[in-house]
C-alpha cells in the first residue's frame, strides 16, 4: 500500500467515527490494523490530525495496548505461554532462547529477516503440556531448548 492509499484509508476510517472520534481512538486503530496488519507511523500522524488529539497521545495508546503493532508482523507468529504452569516449567528460558535464536531485541517484536514475530501470552490453555509455544496454529508442548532449535531450523529451511 502506498502512502496516498494509506492516507485515504485512514481518512475514511476516521470519518466513520466522526461523531465521536476522540472517544473512538482504539476502534480506529483496531480497524487500521485489521486492514493493513499493523499501524504505520504515517497512519498514527493522520489519525492525530483527523480526530484532533496530539500525536503523542495516539502513539501512547498504540504502544500501551499489546494488541497494536507498529511494524509488520513476520510470516510466522510464535506465541509463548507465560502462565504459571509454563513459567514454573521453564518458559522464561525458552523465551530468552527465542529472542537470542531469532535475533529479536525487543519483546513482542519481529525478527530482522521478518520470518518470526514473538508474542507473549498469559495462557494457551494446555497447562499439562508446559512449557508451551504456539507457532501459527500449531501447539508445541513440553518444549525445551533442543526441540525449539529443531522447530525453528525446520521453519527457517522453508525460506532458504
Secondary structure, DSSP 8 states (H G I E B T S, - for coil): --HHHHHHHHHHHHHHTGGGGGG-HHHHHHHHHHHHSS--HHHHHHHHHHHT--HHHHHHHHHHSTT--SS---SEEEEEE-SHHHHHTTHHHHHHHHHHHHT--SSS-B-TTSSEEEEEES--S-GGG-S-EEETTEEE-S--HHHHHHHHHHHHHTT-
